Amino acid sequence: MMKLGPIIVSLLDTDLYKLNMGMVMFHKHTNLNGTYIFKCRNKDIVFTEEMVNEINGQIDHLCTLKFNDEELEYLNSIPFIKSDYIEFLRIWHPLRRYVTCHGNPDGTLTLRVDGPMFSVMQFEIYLLEIVNEVYFRMRYNYLNLIEDAKNRLQKKIDDIKNGVYTFKFAEFGCRRRLSREWQDHVVEALLETGACVATSNVYLAMKYNCKPMGTYAHEYVQMYQGVPGVQLAYTNKIAMEEWFDEFQGDNGTALTDTLGTDIFLRDFNKLQTMCYTGVRHDSGDPFAWGDKIISHYEKMGIDPKTKTLLFSDSLNFDRAQAIYDYFKDRVTVKFGIGTFLTNDTEVGSLNIVIKLQYVNGHPVAKLSDEPGKTMCQDPDYADYLKRAVEYRLKEGI
């Protein structure tokens, strides 16, 4: 039984890209099964028995929720979400039997989701929201954390109003937020400044009548590593083609680093480069990456100023301002800022993830531009995938 109140009260309390990716799976790949596995990258974090019991109670509650008519009507107002998928969501809900959660003697947390890809991929954000909020509410004095967070948020708002920060951004803070209520407060307060122009949280976008923002995540490209007949080093190519086929030019921001930006650019041909509105950065040096993308646009004969670079890798305001100042006269620059907004306190945040690790029983991997972000249950497979990508780059095929 839960000791805290419900953490998830609406199935819209998730990132938009989960629904985007779910629609592609629903239309094109209902035969795929996926396995997602939790990892906490911080050292010496202990999940107590009490925390684990609370997490399980919150998951039980999550699996009682369904989309209501108001929520479905809102989704129907998003131009690229198709009516047949909305009707599917009318009967869909999270199933508890897909989730395994237990604590371990060393204080680590085992959290695993197994089932049909189009269904289990929806659990990631909900589960991260639950784990993070349970940990901070039960590990620390929550009211003290909120007071500290309020002071830090006010400093950000003051600096925006005083012109210290001059860029526009979207709030991307679902997965590591201090709490549901705190993210709500952050979004409301930042929207009033005019600097925050969107949020990835679909529920808060509906509540505050602002733009919901998001395209796809690494798991979308990784998923194609498990699709029969798709060569591993070509998964970016197939993923982009199927995404464009699904959305027909809407929702067109491509993620570059699932197999590394170099192989991405090989597949980002003239047609794709023209059709996608921009690309998203999520690992590696943002300045070197941006220069490389701009050079690619110029090589393709496309004015970079007509395209968007979206930066979303562990940003704070100072880093975002530096990136903005460097690129603002050469290309359209946008930012997605998460943990720095929704979990900025004196104790620091958890670095927790839930990553797709198997598709139809076969391992999948991300070869990030930043090696520390690579996560794969099978090192031999990750090495094989890396060699396949390197071979293709070397041979120019």
N, C-alpha and C positions, 0 to 999 in steps of 0.2 A: 504493500500500500504506500502511496506517495505521501511524503511529509511536506513537500513543497506544493504549491499550486501548479496547475498544468502549465508546462512551458510552451508547448505547441497547441494553439487553439484554433488554427486555421491551416488547411493544406496549401493555401497561398503563401504561407510564411516560409518561402524558399526562394532561391535564386531563379530568375527567369530562364537561364539557360537550361535548367533541368527540364522545364516544360518543352522548350525548343527541341532538345535532344530526344526527349521522350516521344515527340511527334514523329521524328524521323524513324525511330525504332518501331513505332506503331505501324507506320506505313510501309517500311522496307525490310525490317529484320526481326519479326516476331519469333523466329525460330532460334534465337540466341539466348543462352543462359549466361549469367555473369556472377562473379564472386568479388565482393568488395571487402577489404580488410583494413582495420583501423591501425594507426600508428601514432604514438606520441613521441615527437622528436626531442623533447626536453629530457634532460637527465634528472634522475632522483625524484620523479613525480610519483606519488602514491595515491592510488584510488582505493579508499577504504571500503570495507564491507558495506558500511552504511551508504556510501556513495553509489556503489554498484547496485544495491537494492533500489535506491532512488532512480537510478538510470533505467533499470528494468521496469519499474512502475511507470515511468514517463513513456517508455516505448509501448507498454500496454495501452496507455491512454492514446498515444499517437494513432494506434491501429484501430481505434474506435471512430476516427474522424472520416468524414466524407466532404466533398465539395458541395456547397449549397447553391441555390439558384442565383443569388446575388454574385457570388464568386464566379460562376460559370458565365453569367452575363458580362461580367467585366472581362473575362478572357476572350469572349466573343468580340469585344471592342478592339482587341489588338489585331491589326489587319492580317498578319501572317499566320495566326493560329486558326487552323481549319475547323470547320463545323463538325466533321466526323470525329475528330480527335476530342473536341469538347464533349460530344455525346458519349465517347468512351470514358472520359473523366467523370461523367455523371454517375457511372456505375463502378468506377475504380475506387479502391481504397488500399492503404498499406496493410499487408498481411503479416501477422506476428510470426508465423512459422518460418518466414524467410530470415529472421534475425536470431543470431546466437550472441549472448552477452554474459560474460562472467569475469570475476576477478581472479587473480593468480596469487600464489603465496608471496611473490616478490613485490606485490603492489601494482603490477602492471594490469592493464585492462585488455581482455580479449573481446573484440567486437567484430562480427563477421556477418555479411549479408549474402545469401545465395538464392538465386531464382531467375525467372525470366528477365532479361535485360531491360525491357521496356517498363518493368515494374520495380525491380530492385534498385535501378539507378536513381529512383526518386528518394531513397532513404538517406543518401549521403548528407545533405544539408540539415535535414531534420535531426539526424543523430548527432552531428557535430554541435548543433545548437543545444541539444539536450546535455551532452557530455560537458561542454564548456560551462554552461550555466550551473549545472549541479556541482561541478568542481569548485567554482568560485563562491557559490552561496554556502557550501558546506565546509570549505577549507578556511575561509577568511571571514572577517566581520564585513558583511555585504554592505551595510550602511556607510561604513568608513570608506569602502572602495568607491561607492557611488559619489560620495562627497568629493573625493579626490578627482574622480572622473569629471564631475561637473566643473571643478576649477580649471582643469586642463582644457575642457571643451570651451569654456568661456574665453580662455587665452587665445585659442584658435579663432574664435569668432571676432574677438577684438582685433586681432592681426589682419583678418580679412577686411574688416571695416576700415582699418587704418592704412590699407594699401600695401601691407607687407607681402601679401599673397595676391596675385593678380590672375590666376588661372581658374577655369571652371572644372568641375569634377563631378563624378557620380559616387554615391556611397555604396561600397561593396562589402559590408561588414557582417553578413549573416553568420558565417561559419565559426567565427571566434568572438562573438559578441559577449559582453558581460552578462546581459540578460535581454529578454524580449522587450521589457519595458524600457530599458536603457537605449536600445537601438531605436525604438519608436521616438524617444525624446531627442536623440541625436539627429535623426532625419528631419523631424519637425523644426528643430532649432536651426539647422544648417540650410534648409530650404528658404528660410526667412532672410538669409544673408544674400541670396541670389547667386552665390558662388557654387552651391550644390544644385545641380540641374536634373538629377535623376537618381534612382536607386535600383539596385539589383533585386531588392526584396519586393516581390509581386504584391503582397498584402499591403505594404506601406505605400507602394505606388498607387494602389487603388484608394487607400485611405486619404492620402494627401494630394491626389489628382496630379501626380507628376509622372514623368516618363519612366517606365520599367526598362532596364538596360541589361543586355546580355546576349551572347550568341552561343558559342559552344566551348566545351572544356577539353582537356587532354583525353579524358576517357572516351570521347566521341571518336577520335582518331585511333586510339588504342584498340577500341572495339573491333576495328577492321582487321586487326592482326588475327582475330579468331574467325573471320568470315572465310568459308571454303573458297579456294580459287584465287584469293587475293595475295599477290606476292608481298612479302613483308616490307620491303623497301619502297613499295608503291602505295602504302596505306594512306599517306597524306593526300596523294593524287585522287584516289577513289573517294575518300571522305569529302574533299572539297567539291568534287563533281556531284556527289549525291546530295550534299547540302544545298548547292545551287539549284539542283533539280527540284528539291523540296520547296525552297523558298522563292525561287525565280527572281533573284536579285534583291529581295527584302532581307533584312537581318544579315547583312553581308560583311561581317568582320571576321577575318580568318586568324586562327591561332598558329604561331609559327614554330614553336619549339618542342613539339611532341617527339619528333625524331631529329631535332636539331634544325636550326634556321637554314643551313646550307642546302640540305636536301629539300626543305620546304620551297626555297626559291627556285630550285630546279623544276619543281612541279607548278610553280606559280607563273604559268606561261602568260602570253599576251592576253588571251581571252579571259583567264581567271583574274589577272591583274586589273583588267578593265572592269570586270563585272563586280568584284568585291570592293566595297567602299573603303576598306582599310584593313589593317592587321593589328594584332594585339601582342604586346611584349609581356612575358611572364617569367623570364629567367635570363641570367647573364648581364653583361654591361649594357645598360640602356642606351648610352651614347654611341657606342660602337654598333649596336644593333640598329639604331635609328639611321645612322649614316649608311649602313649596308642596305637597308630597305629603300632609302631615298635614291641611292645609286641604282638599285634595281628598277625603280620607276623610271628614272632617266634613261636607262638602257632600253626600256620598252617604249620610249618615246611618249611617256605620260607625265604630265605636269604634277609633281608631288603635292602641290598646293590643292589639288582636287581630291586628294586622298587623306585618310586619317591614320595617325599612329596612336593607338590606345595603350597606355602604360598602366600595369596593374600589379607589379611585383614588389610587395612589402614596402609600399610607399609611405613616407610621412610628408608633411607640407613642404619642408625645406628641400627635400630631394625632388619633389614634384616641381617646385618653382625653378630649380636649377635645370631640370629637363625642359621645362616650358621655355625658359629664356634661351636655351641652346637651339631649339627647333622651331620656335614660333613663327619666324619669318620664312621658313622653308616648306612647311607642311602643316596641316591641321593637327593639333595636339589635343588629346583627351586623356583623362585619368580616371581610374577606378581605385578608390582608397578604402581600405577595410579596417584592419585591426587597429590602426592608428586612431580611428574614429570611435570604434565601438568597444575597444578594450584597452584603453590607454590609462593605466593606473601605476602607482608606485611599485606594485608587485610584479609587473610584467605579464605577458600573455602566454598561454599555452600554444605550442606549435603542433597542432594536431591535424591529421588528415585521414580521410577514408578513400582509398584508391582502388580502382579496378585492377585486379590481379590475374583473373582467369576468365576466359570466354570459351564456353563449351568444353571446359576442362583443360584448355591449353593456356599456358602462361602468356601474359602480355606485359609490355614494359613501356616506360617513357624514357627517352634519351634526351634529357633536358640540356639546354645550353649551360646549365650550372650543375656539375656532377653531383653535388650534395642533394639535389632534388630527385635523383633517380631512385625509383622504388620498384623492386621486382622480387618475387618469391623464389625465382629460379635464376641464379647467376649465370649458369651455362646458356640459358635462353637469351638473357640480356646481352651476353657477349656475342652470341650468334646474330642477334638483331643488329648490333653495332657493326659487326663485320659486313653484314649484308648492305647496310647503308654506306659504309666506307667503300665497298666494292663498286656500288653504283656511282658514287661521286668520282672515284678514280677513273672509271671507264667512260664516264660521261654519258651514261644511258638513262 
